[in-house]
């Protein structure tokens, strides 16, 4: 299972858990004020968990993007260096050929 599926499944699980908890509290034998307070607390708790999860995902994505960017920059730099070396070598050979004709 890929990490994307795990993250997606976790989000759906948390949403389902929150919905289930809300329904359970609505059917609990408590007065309305207590039920609303408990729902508010649980909503805040799930909001905190969701915020933490999205922050972790964003941080991981940012880190991986930075690693990928560094690798790409390294590849581009090596390509440029190789191209410059080839151009310099060709120029030296051309000069040597011209000088040998003279």
C-alpha positions, 0 to 999 in steps of 0.5 A: 500500500502506498503512502498516499493511500495510507494518508487518504485512508487515515483521513477518512478513518478520522472523519468516520470516527468523528461522525460516529462519536457525534452520533453516539453523543447525540443518542447518549442519555444526557442533557443538551448542554452536556452533549453540546459541550462534549461534541465541542471538545471532541471536535476541537480534539479532532481538529487538532489531530487533523491539523497535526496530520496535515502539518506533518504531511506538508513538512514531509512533502516540503522535505522531499521536494527539497531533496528532489530539487537538490538532486535535479540541480546536481544533475543539471550542474553535472550536465553543464560541466560535461557540456562545457568540457566537451565544448572546450575540448572541441575548441582546443582540437579545432585550434590545434588543427588550424595551427598544424595547417599553418 
